[in-house]
Amino acid sequence: MSLEHNPWQMAQAQYDRAVRHLDLPPYLVDYLRHPRREFIVNFPVQMDDGRVRLFTGYRVHHSTVRGPTKGGIRYHQNVTLDEVRALAMWMTWKCALVNIPYGGGKGGIVVDPRELSPNELENLTRRFTSELGLLIGPDSDIPAPDMGTTPQTMAWLMDTYSMHRGHAVPAVVTGKPVSVGGSLGRNQATGVGVMFVTRRAMRKLGIPVRGARVVVQGFGNVGSNAALAMHEQGAKVIAVSDVHGGLFNPEGLDVPALVRHVEAEGTVTTWPHGERISNETLLTLECDVLIPAALENQITADNAEAVRARVIAEGANGPTTLEAEEILRARGTFIIPDILCNAGGVTVSYFEWVQGLQFYFWGEAEILARLEQILVAAFEDCWRLAEERGVDMRTAATALAIQRVAEAAELRGVCPQL
Ligand code: NAD
């Protein structure tokens, strides 16, 4: 992996750029630049044919300064420790930015979940949960879904943890199905949140949402819900893609029907009402908003010149490399950074955790209204700081978040103190 494409080096470089705008003691600059702790586990899982396969999993806690660690668990064949470190650090900044009382964490297993049967996925999840037993808990570390994991995965995790405790502990994980203590609105929260901040950005930039051309890379939880939400606002979703390829229709896709198609067929590429295109071409389509919602390193120095979007709304974590960002910024592309743009998921996860701790549940309208209020406030904070300091939105968002974590760290002090 080239330096440019190592997510951990990218996360640290973003940190270095933002921390320069703050006046922090050197020990804090160093402390927040590193993960608090890292867990690596190799564990066996029984396959359907009787074989036993060994898997590698990670859980990284970047910061515990502002509260328990929060962050998803990813199942993907390319998961690495460096990727998990980067995602954990971004979670710290994301939680601080939307001002919820969590530190940042992340986990992952090196596995292609499409190659495992439901039974094997359940075995894998239950064993990994048991391995994580020392770390996770409603007061210490609360996982959630990420790429390759679903509400069902979270239900298995919740059940395994609860079996070890002898009673149901719904607040150990978020992103669960509603019937086991999940929150209304959580499933669509990240995608709807992308719409809330994108709509705000478009208003600031004078781009009408109605009729705006939107392109979405990745049609999983984030991408499909962001596409649906933008479609419901009157935008024209002209292209979408998944791991199998892309689909383009300049007249606009019927997103609700496409979602139903993907539920049945598993891919956007077999939808008959559009032209098949590659993921590479999709990123270069002329549009008002490009929403990368798949994985890291999609917009790089190699393709940034060809990107013709006015706004990039980062639904995925880390989709734009540093070099690409320089190129895009010079050309006036407005980037809504991941830690702001996709923070809707962790915000409603926080609501889910609060509801789970209290065993008292809220209505969906209340949840979405609170979500919008929090995301719009965070957007405005970043916009203001970016204007004041003459910096881009990512630097503003990261600096704001680091400042909040640093303040908490200073107030807590260093333990033990001589
Ligand atoms: P998901 O597994 O539900 O969906 C991922 C989608 O990306 C699928 O449609 C898949 O086919 C597609 N994809 C995979 N590889 C691709 C490739 N090379 N090119 C094009 N498409 C590809 O995952 P998700 O939960 O929607 O997460 C997507 C991104 O959003 C990740 O970066 C994740 O960290 C981030 N994120 C997710 C949440 C959440 O609540 N789920 C919250 C914040 C951030």
Residues whose N, C-alpha, C, O or C-beta is under 5 A from the ligand:
A	BS01	NAD	P145 D146 M147 G148 T190 G218 F219 G220 N221 V222 G223 S241 D242 V243 N279 A293 A294 L295 G315 A316 N317 N342 G345
